[in-house]
Amino acid sequence: MKKFDLHERLIDFAVEIITITDNLKATKAGNHLSGQIVRSGTSPSLNYSEAQSAESRNDFIHKMSVVLKELRETHSCLKIINRAKLY
């Protein structure tokens, strides 16, 4: 893997998110956030793959903005998990 291979880094990130969700406390909040973060945390690598086959520049920009949106959502979830001590 090259140092700046974004697709590989996003895949690695998704794997880390899966590992985190597998270790969250089995509480109502933990279960809720687990489902949320596994969706938002694995989505960027999948959306990045779609962006590579964009039909136009605008389509590429839109798909990459979805990647960023999902990463921001994941970041917020990770903050909540950390502050609530669910991990």
N, C-alpha and C positions, 0 to 999 in steps of 0.2 A: 504494500500500500504506500502510495506517495503521501508525503506529509500533508499536502493540501487537497487530498482527494475527498471532496465534500460528500459524495455519495457514500463512500465507505465510512466516513465519520458519522454520518446520519444513521447508518445501519448499526454501527457500534453503540450509538446513543440509544437506539431502539432496544437493543439487547440489554443495556444497563437499566432502562426503564422497566423492562420485563422482570429483571432481577429484583428491582426495588419493589414492584407490585407483589411479587411472590413472597416478600418478607414483611409486608405491612401487617399491622395488628388486625386481627379478624373482629373488628368492631363495626358498628353501623357506619361510622364515619370512614374507617379504614376501607371497608368494602366499597363504599360509594366513590371515594377518591381513587381507589385501585382501578375501578372500571373507567373512570374519567381519564386518568393519567395514561393508562395503557392505550386508550384510543388516541389521545392527543400526542403522546410521546412516540408512538410508532408511525403515525401519519406523515411526519415530515419526510422520511426516507421514501415512502410510497409516492407522495406528491412530487418529490424531487425527480423521481423516475419518470413520472408523467410529464414534467416540465421539459425533460430532455427530448420529448417527441412533440413539443408544442407546434401548432399549425401556423403560428405567426408570432411576431415579436410581442404583440399585446397579449396573446394567449400565454406565452412564456412568463411575462411579467405577472399576469394574474395568478398563474400556478405557483410561482415563487412567492407571491404575497400570501398565498394560503400556507405555504411552508413556514413562513415567518410567523403568521398568526398562530399556528399550531405550536410552534416553539415557545411563543410568549405564554400561551395557555398552560403548557407543560411547566414552564418556569414558575408560574403562579401556584400551580398544584404542588410543586416541590417545596415551595416556601410554606404553604399551609401544612403539608405533611411534616416538615421539619419543626415548625413552631408548635404544632399540636403533639409533637413527639409520638407520631404514629409509626415510625420506622425503628 
